[in-house]
């Protein structure tokens, strides 16, 4: 597994959570999980912690809280141990870089990019906005890696000066099984600039009866003005029905609400589906961007390979300058 890297401004909002997919190369097994930090206290957490907490395949949500940390680089690690025999373990390094406002560093990035397609289908590209969260010039370079070693993940451009729109592309024909094999395939986009690194996990789910791709939502409002009207977000499946859970994460102090309670909902088949109404809710008196990520998780196997589906889509609330 690749290390996870988070970046934030000192005294600013926490970065969005990132995901950590834990899978087996053979038979599934249960594992235990723990976290530790080298300094700064308890700034690192994961969604499921403890002995015999989980079974492969499983996706952990990794969250950092740097609100009480000063400028500097903080290191931690996530430890995963096979539970029954305790004969194998894995450590995933985590780095949180807290930058002063006077430095150039990566602004809020998505915690994951999710791609979904039916076997033998196609995948539209997604875009990531690489912005400078500080001052000066942010010259960056990017690279990609995949857990299976395949050449199915690409970014363009692979370098630039922020702000830059980066296109992330998945080539189905380069996936295991040439896109005909159901499963979940993981990769990582790594962005680097002088003194700072940021990671974006990428998940590709191939199968029938999985989430369909959802587009990002954007809200615009004047600073200190009325909240923008809500938007509807269809949550469809590309095949059979499935139950799902939902959650939201925000950065920079933004708030995102929806009019259905958190918890299970039913994905309807053949074009009839549950919709969730999203509201961008913020009364902040400064202009800027607040990022939010609704997360939908299927409750059981729908990709045909024992992997639970997980869909993240991005929402952006912008306060234009007055």
N, C-alpha and C positions, 0 to 999 in steps of 0.2 A: 504494500500500500504506500502511496505517496504521502509525504508530510503535508500537513495543512498549515496555511499561512494566513493570518488576519492582519489588517492594518486599520488604524483609526487615529483621529485627531485627539490630542490631550484635552480632556474636558468635553469632548463631543459625544455624539451618539455611538452606541456600540455597533459593530458591523453585523450584517445579517448572518445567521447560523449557516454552517456548511454541513454536508452529509458525508457519512462514512459507511460505505457498503461492505459488509462482512459476509464472505461467501467461502464455500469449500470447493476444492478441486476434485473431490470425490463424494463420498457419502456425507450427509448432513450430520451435524453434531451440536450439542449445547456448549455454551462458553460463558465465562465470567468476564466482567469488565471493571476497570478501575481507572481513575485519573490521578495525576500528581503534577505539581508545578514546582519549578526550581526557585521561584521568587515571586513576590507580589500577592501571595495569599491564594484564596480560592476563586480565581478568575476564570477557570476552565470547568465546564460541566458537559455531560452527555445525557441523552434522553432516558437511558436505561442503564442502571448501575447496580453492581453487586454480583454475588456468587450465583451461578446458574441462571443468569438474567435472561438469556436469549438463546435462540437456536438459529443456525445458518439455514438459509440466507436471511440476513437482517440488516436494516439500515438504521444506524444511529444518527441522531441530530446533535451536532457539536456546536456549543454556544460559548462565547466568551463575554465577560463583563469587565471592561477596562475603565469603568467610571471613576474608580478610586485610585487609578494608577497614574504615576507621573510619566514624563517622557522617558522612553527607553525600550529595550527589547526584552520580552519575557518568554521563557521557554517552559513547555510542559509536555506531557505525554499521555497517551491513552494506551492502556495495557489490556490485551485480550488473551485469555487463557482457556484452552480446552478444558471442560469441567470434569468429565468422568475420570480420565487417566492423568490429566495435567501433564501430558507428555509434550505438548507444543504450546507456544505462546508467541505473541506478536506485539510489537511496540510501534505506535504511530506518533512521531514527533509533531508537536503543535507549537507554532511561534506566533506571538502577538507583538506587533510593533506599534508603539504609541508615539506619534510624531507631533512636534510642535507645529503651530499654525503657520510659522514662518518657513517651513520646509515644503518641498514638493513630495507628494505621496499619492497613492491611489485612493480616489474617492470610493464611496460605497459600491461594491460589486455584488452581483447575484450570488447567493449561497449554493446554487446548483442550476444547471441547465438540464431540462428533461425533454427527451425525444421519445415519441411513441409511434409505432407503425405496425400494420398487419404484416404477416409473413409475405415476402415478395413485394412489399409496397415501396413507397418513396417517402423521403423526409425533407420538408422545407428547411432552409437554413434559419438560424436565429442570430440576433445581433446583441452585442454587449457594448455599452457606452463606457469607454475608458476615459475618465476625467481626472483632473488634478484637484485633490481636496485641499491643497495648501496654496503656496505662492511659488513664483518662479516658473521654470519650465520642467515638465515631467517627460523625459525621453525614456521610452520603454521598449522592451523586446518581449516576445512571447514564444512559447513552445508548447507542444502537446505530448501526451503519453497515454497509452491504453493499457488496461490490466492484462489483456490477452496478447499484447504485442502487435496487434494488427494496425494497419495503416488506414483506419477508417475515420479518424478525427483530424480536422484541419481548421486553421484560422487564417483569415486574410483581412488586413495586412498582418504580417508577423512582427512589425515594429512600427514606431511612429512617435509623434509628440502629441500629448493630450491637449485638447480633446480629440478622440478618435473613435469612430464607429467600427467595431471589429465584427466580422461575419464568421460565425461558427458553423461549420458544415460537417455532416455525417454522410459518408458514402456507403449506402447499404450493400453494394457489391463487395466491399472489403470487410464486412462484418463476418464473424464466424458463420459458416454455412452459407455464405454469399447472400445473406439477408433472408434465407429460407428457413433458418433455424430459430425456433422460439427461445427466448431467454432474455436476461438482463446483462448488458455489457457496459462496463464502466471505464471512464477516462478522466483526464485532468487537463485543464488549461492553466499554465503557469505564466504569470506576468511578472517581469522583473524590471526594476529601475535602480539607479544608484542608491544603495542602502536599504532597499525595501523589496519584498517579494509578496505576491498575492496569488492565491489559488482559487480556481473555480471548478468544482467537481462536475462531471458530465455523466448522465445516465441515459442509456438507450434501451428501451423495452420493446421487444419484438414478439408479436403473438396475436391471437384472435381473442377478443373479449378483454381488451385493455383500454385505458383511457385514450381518447382522441386528443390530438394536440390542441392546446388553447392559446389564444393570442394574449399578449400583454394588455393590461388596462392602463390608461393614462387619465389623470384628473388635473385640471388647471383651476386655480382660484387666486384672487388677489390677496396679498399678505394682510392678515387681520380682517379679511372680509368673510362673506357667507361661504359655507361649505358648498362644494360642487354637488350637483344632483347625483343620485346613485346610478350605477350601471349594472346590467344583468350579465351574469357569467354562466353560460350553458356548461354543464358537465356531462358530456356524452361518452358512450362506449362505442368501440368499433365492432362490437359483437354482442355476446350474451350479457344479461344483467349481472351486476355485482354491487355489494354494499361498500361504502367508503366512509372514512372519517376525514375531518378537515380541521385545520388550524391556520393561524396567521402569525407572521413575524414582521416587525417593523424596525426601521433604523431612524436615526436623527430625531427621535422624539415624536415621529408621526404616529397617527392612530388610524386603524382600518377596522371597520365594523361591517357586519352583514346581518340581515334580518332573519336568518334562520339560526337556531342554536347550534353550537358546536356539537358534533357527534355524527351518528350514522345517517346516511341518506341512501336512496336507491338510484342507481344508474339505470335509466330506462333504455329499452332496445329500439332500434329501427327509427331513430329520429325523434322519439319522445324522451325527454330527459328532465332531470331536476335542474332548476336554475337557482343560482344564489345571487342575491342583490347586494352589491358591494357599495359601500359609502366611504369616500375619502373624508376623514374628519380631522381637521386641524385648525387651531386658532392661533398658531404661532405668528408673531409679529415681525418675523424676518422672512425675506424671500430666500428661495433655495429649493432643493429637491429632497423629498422624503421617499424612501424606497420601502416597499412592503412585498411580502411573498406569501400568498395563500398556498397551503400545502394540502393536497388530497392524497389519502392513502387507502388503497383497496384492502379489504379485510382478509382476503385469501388469494390463493394462486390463480392468476388469470393469464399468465404468459405461457403456460404449458410446460414450464421448467421448474416449478416450485418457488418462484420468486414473487413476493408481493409487489404490486404496482405502487409506484409513488410518483405523483405528478406535482411539480412546482411550476407556477406561472408568476410572472412579475407584474406588479402594479406600481405606478409612479405617480406621485402627487407633486405638482410643481407650483411654487409660489413665484410668479413673475415679478421682476423688479418694478417698483413704482416710480 
